[in-house]
Amino acid sequence: MKEIGGYIEYEYHHGPMLHEKAIKLNCGRRAFSYLIRSRGIRKIWIPAFTCGSVIEPCQKAHTAYELYNINLDFLPDDARISPDDWVYVINYYGQVTNDKIEELRQRFPHLIVDNTQAYYQMPVKGVDTFYTCRKFFGVTDGAILYTDDKLDDDFETDESYQRMTYILGRFERTASEFYALYDRNNSVFNEEPIKIMSKLTENILRGIDYDFVENTRTANFVYLHERLGKHNRLNLAIPEGAFMYPLYVPNGEMIRKHLIANKIYIPTLWPDVFDYCSPDRLEYDMAKHILPLPVDQRYGKEEMDTIVREIIQYLN
């Protein structure tokens, strides 16, 4: 019997979600696991510029994989890939536009697009595409999947309430106090099976001002690009609702340490690349020296100026 009365719980939100009609799952790697099962994938090409969360679903499903090279445009650059092969493409920093995805589909009809860094980029029709919610919003989990090959399984629904401490803690205190819990939450998904998105995460996603988030992220990206673009080895497009601003400079590793010392936290994305690739590879250099600068909805011109000032000071 449904409970009636008692204390009031977290508020219910009734707004529309972005990607309302897609399949809502618990995390990005399980969206990939879903596609491996639904498409019956036995072998797939994966970019060497990646992390273990992409490799792990292949290993669990006993799906063979090979690593391919990318170029400075973040596109596949490997003559070994056959048109008949499955190819996994990561949309790094939202730089792989839908026009480029259409071109890739002409070369590789069996394509999976990882849009975990491009939440506001709508999928190309007919291309299996997935998104990760927690890279863009204050949730602990959640993924969005577009595919026309759906499984009939009755998946368990995830629950998020026990994982919310680090989200709520940072809202009122500092990130450093709750980083260990954040890191622990990331490791939870190593063991999680495919699940339906939790009710709590979906509810939070229904309360987001998506236009505000998109506009703020885009404006911050543009602001950083106007001031740092001349130092950047990357020829960047301006993505709508950007993930982060990727600044690729020769001494990026040292600048990262300088920024962190000044409480500007810049991650090393894809650290597993240092195990997959030799130091002479482009992917190794990119993982080491690309600075993913924050542009998200918590910040504005004041914070962007602080980032620029510290970087220019180091470069000078």
TORKOL-23911 format. One record per residue (C-alpha): residue in three letters; x, y, z. Coordinates in nm, 4 decimals. Example, Ala and Ser with C-alpha at 12.3 -4.5 7.8 and 13.67 -1.06 7.14 Angstrom:
BEGIN
- ALA | 1.2300 | -0.4500 | 0.7800
- SER | 1.3670 | -0.1060 | 0.7140
***
This chain:
BEGIN
- MET | 0.0000 | 0.0000 | 0.0000
- LYS | 0.1237 | 0.3479 | -0.0852
- GLU | 0.2149 | 0.5613 | 0.2150
- ILE | -0.0001 | 0.8684 | 0.2729
- GLY | 0.0998 | 1.1579 | 0.4993
- GLY | 0.4082 | 1.1859 | 0.7160
- TYR | 0.7051 | 1.4116 | 0.6503
- ILE | 0.7581 | 1.5672 | 0.3080
- GLU | 1.0383 | 1.4246 | 0.0947
- TYR | 1.2526 | 1.5916 | -0.1730
- GLU | 1.0353 | 1.8003 | -0.4043
- TYR | 0.9029 | 1.6503 | -0.7262
- HIS | 0.9890 | 1.8389 | -1.0449
- HIS | 0.7603 | 1.8313 | -1.3453
- GLY | 0.9632 | 2.0068 | -1.6139
- PRO | 1.0690 | 1.8417 | -1.9405
- MET | 1.4017 | 1.6638 | -1.9669
- LEU | 1.6472 | 1.7097 | -2.2475
- HIS | 1.6437 | 1.3758 | -2.4363
- GLU | 1.2983 | 1.3039 | -2.2953
- LYS | 1.2156 | 1.0126 | -2.5272
- ALA | 1.5461 | 0.8262 | -2.5126
- ILE | 1.6252 | 0.5199 | -2.3015
- LYS | 1.7219 | 0.6301 | -1.9489
- LEU | 1.9890 | 0.4136 | -1.7851
- ASN | 2.2204 | 0.4278 | -1.4843
- CYS | 2.5587 | 0.5199 | -1.6398
- GLY | 2.7460 | 0.5626 | -1.9659
- ARG | 2.9418 | 0.2405 | -1.9515
- ARG | 2.6181 | 0.0444 | -1.9079
- ALA | 2.4708 | 0.2249 | -2.2065
- PHE | 2.7667 | 0.0851 | -2.4002
- SER | 2.7052 | -0.2597 | -2.2440
- TYR | 2.3426 | -0.2329 | -2.3590
- LEU | 2.4550 | -0.1727 | -2.7184
- ILE | 2.7078 | -0.4569 | -2.7096
- ARG | 2.4219 | -0.6904 | -2.6156
- SER | 2.1495 | -0.5466 | -2.8373
- ARG | 2.3741 | -0.5275 | -3.1441
- GLY | 2.5518 | -0.8583 | -3.0743
- ILE | 2.8934 | -0.6935 | -3.1104
- ARG | 3.1798 | -0.9437 | -3.1095
- LYS | 3.4628 | -0.7046 | -3.2007
- ILE | 3.4939 | -0.3254 | -3.1981
- TRP | 3.7554 | -0.0558 | -3.2623
- ILE | 3.8024 | 0.1887 | -2.9737
- PRO | 4.0186 | 0.5052 | -2.9748
- ALA | 4.3490 | 0.4750 | -2.7894
- PHE | 4.2664 | 0.8158 | -2.6401
- THR | 4.0217 | 0.6693 | -2.3912
- CYS | 3.9855 | 0.5306 | -2.0387
- GLY | 3.9143 | 0.2019 | -1.8682
- SER | 3.5406 | 0.2719 | -1.8419
- VAL | 3.5181 | 0.2186 | -2.2194
- ILE | 3.7334 | -0.0951 | -2.2168
- GLU | 3.5553 | -0.2549 | -1.9195
- PRO | 3.2179 | -0.3229 | -2.0913
- CYS | 3.4039 | -0.5028 | -2.3701
- GLN | 3.5937 | -0.7172 | -2.1230
- LYS | 3.2789 | -0.8059 | -1.9266
- ALA | 3.0948 | -0.9030 | -2.2448
- HIS | 3.3993 | -1.0934 | -2.3839
- THR | 3.3905 | -0.8601 | -2.6838
- ALA | 3.7240 | -0.8298 | -2.8631
- TYR | 3.8547 | -0.4769 | -2.9125
- GLU | 4.1438 | -0.3031 | -3.0825
- LEU | 4.2712 | 0.0498 | -3.0250
- TYR | 4.2869 | 0.2944 | -3.3147
- ASN | 4.4739 | 0.6233 | -3.3596
- ILE | 4.3146 | 0.9681 | -3.3749
- ASN | 4.4398 | 1.2950 | -3.5218
- LEU | 4.4406 | 1.6534 | -3.3895
- ASP | 4.0762 | 1.6870 | -3.4998
- PHE | 3.9892 | 1.3952 | -3.2662
- LEU | 3.8825 | 1.1811 | -3.5649
- PRO | 3.9828 | 0.8214 | -3.6467
- ASP | 4.3157 | 0.8102 | -3.8302
- ASP | 4.3856 | 0.4414 | -3.8789
- ALA | 4.3941 | 0.2550 | -4.2112
- ARG | 4.3442 | -0.0787 | -4.0348
- ILE | 3.9726 | -0.0161 | -3.9743
- SER | 3.7456 | -0.1927 | -4.2215
- PRO | 3.4064 | -0.0524 | -4.3328
- ASP | 3.2498 | -0.3720 | -4.1957
- ASP | 3.3884 | -0.3175 | -3.8442
- TRP | 3.2122 | -0.1684 | -3.5452
- VAL | 3.3723 | 0.1635 | -3.4535
- TYR | 3.3366 | 0.3512 | -3.1229
- VAL | 3.3780 | 0.7281 | -3.1636
- ILE | 3.4204 | 0.9635 | -2.8679
- ASN | 3.2951 | 1.3166 | -2.9242
- TYR | 3.5829 | 1.4838 | -2.7407
- TYR | 3.4816 | 1.8226 | -2.5992
- GLY | 3.1934 | 1.8381 | -2.8488
- GLN | 3.4394 | 1.8805 | -3.1375
- VAL | 3.3022 | 1.5965 | -3.3522
- THR | 3.0095 | 1.7775 | -3.5116
- ASN | 2.7069 | 1.6010 | -3.6574
- ASP | 2.8376 | 1.6769 | -4.0058
- LYS | 3.1555 | 1.4893 | -3.9168
- ILE | 2.9525 | 1.2041 | -3.7688
- GLU | 2.7551 | 1.1799 | -4.0940
- GLU | 3.0844 | 1.1567 | -4.2836
- LEU | 3.2107 | 0.8898 | -4.0457
- ARG | 2.8916 | 0.6896 | -4.0936
- GLN | 2.9572 | 0.6834 | -4.4674
- ARG | 3.2973 | 0.5267 | -4.3941
- PHE | 3.1880 | 0.3100 | -4.1025
- PRO | 2.8184 | 0.2118 | -4.1113
- HIS | 2.8482 | 0.0277 | -3.7771
- LEU | 2.9075 | 0.3318 | -3.5599
- ILE | 2.8597 | 0.4068 | -3.1902
- VAL | 2.8932 | 0.7707 | -3.0789
- ASP | 2.9912 | 0.8499 | -2.7206
- ASN | 2.8429 | 1.1955 | -2.6558
- THR | 2.9300 | 1.2023 | -2.2857
- GLN | 3.1106 | 1.5331 | -2.3487
- ALA | 2.8406 | 1.6760 | -2.5760
- TYR | 2.5099 | 1.6634 | -2.3857
- TYR | 2.3509 | 1.9367 | -2.5956
- GLN | 2.4419 | 1.7851 | -2.9328
- MET | 2.1414 | 1.5946 | -3.0621
- PRO | 2.2112 | 1.2481 | -3.2072
- VAL | 2.2401 | 1.1812 | -3.5774
- LYS | 1.9303 | 0.9866 | -3.6776
- GLY | 2.0010 | 0.6164 | -3.7015
- VAL | 2.3348 | 0.6316 | -3.5173
- ASP | 2.3571 | 0.4629 | -3.1760
- THR | 2.4452 | 0.7473 | -2.9385
- PHE | 2.4653 | 0.7858 | -2.5623
- TYR | 2.5193 | 1.0609 | -2.3033
- THR | 2.6265 | 1.0792 | -1.9376
- CYS | 2.4297 | 1.3106 | -1.7082
- ARG | 2.6780 | 1.3540 | -1.4218
- LYS | 2.9406 | 1.5215 | -1.6403
- PHE | 2.7032 | 1.8163 | -1.6886
- PHE | 2.4697 | 1.8287 | -1.3880
- GLY | 2.4680 | 1.7770 | -1.0108
- VAL | 2.3620 | 1.4123 | -1.0133
- THR | 2.5473 | 1.0991 | -0.9075
- ASP | 2.4546 | 0.8813 | -1.2048
- GLY | 2.2388 | 0.8621 | -1.5143
- ALA | 2.2799 | 0.8022 | -1.8861
- ILE | 2.0752 | 0.8623 | -2.1992
- LEU | 2.0771 | 0.6154 | -2.4888
- TYR | 1.9447 | 0.6457 | -2.8420
- THR | 1.9142 | 0.3213 | -3.0369
- ASP | 1.6504 | 0.1542 | -3.2505
- ASP | 1.7582 | -0.1930 | -3.1339
- LYS | 1.6007 | -0.2261 | -2.7893
- LEU | 1.6319 | -0.5107 | -2.5394
- ASP | 1.3233 | -0.6676 | -2.3852
- ASP | 1.4865 | -0.7246 | -2.0452
- ASP | 1.3055 | -0.6087 | -1.7329
- PHE | 1.5967 | -0.4142 | -1.5826
- GLU | 1.6086 | -0.3175 | -1.2159
- THR | 1.5671 | 0.0537 | -1.1390
- ASP | 1.8737 | 0.2153 | -0.9826
- GLU | 1.8630 | 0.4010 | -0.6488
- SER | 2.0725 | 0.7129 | -0.5836
- TYR | 1.9876 | 0.8371 | -0.2349
- GLN | 2.2887 | 0.6726 | -0.0650
- ARG | 2.5271 | 0.8325 | -0.3140
- MET | 2.4120 | 1.1938 | -0.2720
- THR | 2.6375 | 1.2959 | 0.0196
- TYR | 2.9207 | 1.4389 | -0.1907
- ILE | 2.6755 | 1.6323 | -0.4116
- LEU | 2.4931 | 1.7841 | -0.1155
- GLY | 2.8172 | 1.8319 | 0.0792
- ARG | 2.9831 | 2.0381 | -0.1914
- PHE | 2.6704 | 2.2522 | -0.2215
- GLU | 2.7256 | 2.3794 | 0.1325
- ARG | 3.0984 | 2.3234 | 0.1864
- THR | 3.4112 | 2.2584 | -0.0242
- ALA | 3.4905 | 2.0024 | -0.2931
- SER | 3.8091 | 1.8862 | -0.1204
- GLU | 3.6139 | 1.7722 | 0.1876
- PHE | 3.4035 | 1.5333 | -0.0185
- TYR | 3.6423 | 1.4307 | -0.2968
- ALA | 3.6962 | 1.0826 | -0.1502
- LEU | 3.3215 | 1.0144 | -0.1661
- TYR | 3.3087 | 1.1482 | -0.5216
- ASP | 3.5947 | 0.9171 | -0.6207
- ARG | 3.4277 | 0.6220 | -0.4498
- ASN | 3.1061 | 0.6894 | -0.6403
- ASN | 3.2961 | 0.6713 | -0.9692
- SER | 3.4190 | 0.3237 | -0.8821
- VAL | 3.0678 | 0.1983 | -0.7964
- PHE | 2.9824 | 0.1592 | -1.1629
- ASN | 3.2574 | -0.0981 | -1.2155
- GLU | 3.0287 | -0.3565 | -1.0562
- GLU | 2.6841 | -0.2202 | -1.1410
- PRO | 2.4816 | -0.4078 | -1.4059
- ILE | 2.2577 | -0.2347 | -1.6571
- LYS | 1.9823 | -0.0554 | -1.4650
- ILE | 1.7081 | 0.1955 | -1.5353
- MET | 1.7888 | 0.5523 | -1.4274
- SER | 1.6991 | 0.6181 | -1.0639
- LYS | 1.3821 | 0.8106 | -0.9814
- LEU | 1.5870 | 1.0661 | -0.7875
- THR | 1.8215 | 1.1385 | -1.0783
- GLU | 1.5350 | 1.1672 | -1.3260
- ASN | 1.3532 | 1.4004 | -1.0872
- ILE | 1.6573 | 1.6286 | -1.0545
- LEU | 1.6968 | 1.6330 | -1.4330
- ARG | 1.3362 | 1.7487 | -1.4632
- GLY | 1.4146 | 2.0537 | -1.2503
- ILE | 1.7060 | 2.1896 | -1.4539
- ASP | 1.6968 | 2.5161 | -1.6485
- TYR | 1.8515 | 2.3690 | -1.9621
- ASP | 1.8609 | 2.6979 | -2.1531
- PHE | 2.0518 | 2.8693 | -1.8710
- VAL | 2.3023 | 2.5830 | -1.8499
- GLU | 2.3551 | 2.5746 | -2.2261
- ASN | 2.3960 | 2.9511 | -2.2615
- THR | 2.6332 | 2.9803 | -1.9654
- ARG | 2.8569 | 2.6973 | -2.0802
- THR | 2.8704 | 2.8309 | -2.4362
- ALA | 2.9476 | 3.1869 | -2.3228
- ASN | 3.2267 | 3.0732 | -2.0905
- PHE | 3.3810 | 2.8593 | -2.3652
- VAL | 3.3753 | 3.1518 | -2.6087
- TYR | 3.5267 | 3.3844 | -2.3468
- LEU | 3.8189 | 3.1492 | -2.2799
- HIS | 3.8722 | 3.0864 | -2.6507
- GLU | 3.8901 | 3.4587 | -2.7254
- ARG | 4.1670 | 3.5008 | -2.4679
- LEU | 4.3546 | 3.1722 | -2.4932
- GLY | 4.2863 | 3.0547 | -2.8486
- LYS | 4.6134 | 3.1955 | -2.9848
- HIS | 4.8046 | 2.9666 | -2.7465
- ASN | 4.5997 | 2.6570 | -2.8307
- ARG | 4.7297 | 2.3841 | -3.0624
- LEU | 4.3703 | 2.2752 | -3.1277
- ASN | 4.1562 | 2.4322 | -3.3992
- LEU | 3.8296 | 2.4407 | -3.2056
- ALA | 3.4667 | 2.4648 | -3.3059
- ILE | 3.2322 | 2.6389 | -3.0598
- PRO | 3.0005 | 2.3691 | -2.9175
- GLU | 2.6602 | 2.4580 | -2.7764
- GLY | 2.6518 | 2.3873 | -2.4031
- ALA | 3.0228 | 2.3049 | -2.3946
- PHE | 3.1666 | 2.0396 | -2.1625
- MET | 3.5055 | 2.2022 | -2.0908
- TYR | 3.7517 | 2.4195 | -2.2796
- PRO | 4.0452 | 2.2041 | -2.3989
- LEU | 4.3650 | 2.4109 | -2.3940
- TYR | 4.6480 | 2.2168 | -2.5593
- VAL | 4.9841 | 2.3762 | -2.4801
- PRO | 5.3362 | 2.2264 | -2.4724
- ASN | 5.3811 | 2.2770 | -2.0974
- GLY | 5.0271 | 2.1826 | -1.9979
- GLU | 5.1383 | 1.9377 | -1.7314
- MET | 5.3229 | 2.2111 | -1.5393
- ILE | 5.0410 | 2.4630 | -1.5835
- ARG | 4.7988 | 2.2060 | -1.4417
- LYS | 5.0092 | 2.1812 | -1.1248
- HIS | 5.0221 | 2.5604 | -1.1009
- LEU | 4.6438 | 2.5901 | -1.1349
- ILE | 4.5722 | 2.3165 | -0.8813
- ALA | 4.8073 | 2.4883 | -0.6342
- ASN | 4.5853 | 2.7947 | -0.6761
- LYS | 4.2656 | 2.5928 | -0.6149
- ILE | 4.1678 | 2.5750 | -0.9819
- TYR | 4.1093 | 2.2019 | -1.0171
- ILE | 4.2015 | 2.0735 | -1.3630
- PRO | 4.1679 | 1.6967 | -1.4139
- THR | 4.3840 | 1.4683 | -1.6223
- LEU | 4.1210 | 1.3059 | -1.8402
- TRP | 4.1940 | 0.9569 | -1.9744
- PRO | 4.4986 | 0.8820 | -1.7532
- ASP | 4.4826 | 0.5207 | -1.8746
- VAL | 4.6283 | 0.6472 | -2.2033
- PHE | 4.9691 | 0.6488 | -2.0319
- ASP | 4.9380 | 0.2697 | -2.0076
- TYR | 4.7957 | 0.2124 | -2.3577
- CYS | 5.0308 | 0.4395 | -2.5538
- SER | 5.4033 | 0.5064 | -2.5792
- PRO | 5.5333 | 0.8605 | -2.5019
- ASP | 5.5928 | 0.9324 | -2.8718
- ARG | 5.2215 | 0.8931 | -2.9571
- LEU | 4.9938 | 1.1935 | -3.0102
- GLU | 4.7389 | 1.0470 | -2.7687
- TYR | 4.9981 | 1.0335 | -2.4898
- ASP | 5.0943 | 1.3958 | -2.5457
- MET | 4.7304 | 1.5070 | -2.5563
- ALA | 4.6448 | 1.3284 | -2.2314
- LYS | 4.9464 | 1.4893 | -2.0674
- HIS | 4.9179 | 1.8449 | -2.1929
- ILE | 4.5514 | 1.9209 | -2.2725
- LEU | 4.4050 | 2.1284 | -1.9899
- PRO | 4.0261 | 2.0744 | -1.9587
- LEU | 3.9284 | 2.4158 | -1.8221
- PRO | 3.5895 | 2.4411 | -1.6427
- VAL | 3.3181 | 2.6389 | -1.8213
- ASP | 3.0111 | 2.5031 | -1.6467
- GLN | 2.7007 | 2.6762 | -1.5183
- ARG | 2.8430 | 2.7550 | -1.1733
- TYR | 3.0772 | 3.0161 | -1.3190
- GLY | 3.0837 | 3.3420 | -1.5107
- LYS | 3.3220 | 3.6126 | -1.6273
- GLU | 3.4882 | 3.6577 | -1.2861
- GLU | 3.5960 | 3.2931 | -1.2640
- MET | 3.6978 | 3.2837 | -1.6305
- ASP | 3.9177 | 3.5907 | -1.5740
- THR | 4.0829 | 3.4172 | -1.2798
- ILE | 4.1655 | 3.1136 | -1.4932
- VAL | 4.2994 | 3.3269 | -1.7791
- ARG | 4.5091 | 3.5407 | -1.5442
- GLU | 4.6784 | 3.2404 | -1.3851
- ILE | 4.7507 | 3.0736 | -1.7208
- ILE | 4.8849 | 3.3887 | -1.8878
- GLN | 5.0974 | 3.4605 | -1.5826
- TYR | 5.2539 | 3.1141 | -1.6113
- LEU | 5.2994 | 3.1361 | -1.9896
- ASN | 5.4741 | 3.4740 | -1.9527
***
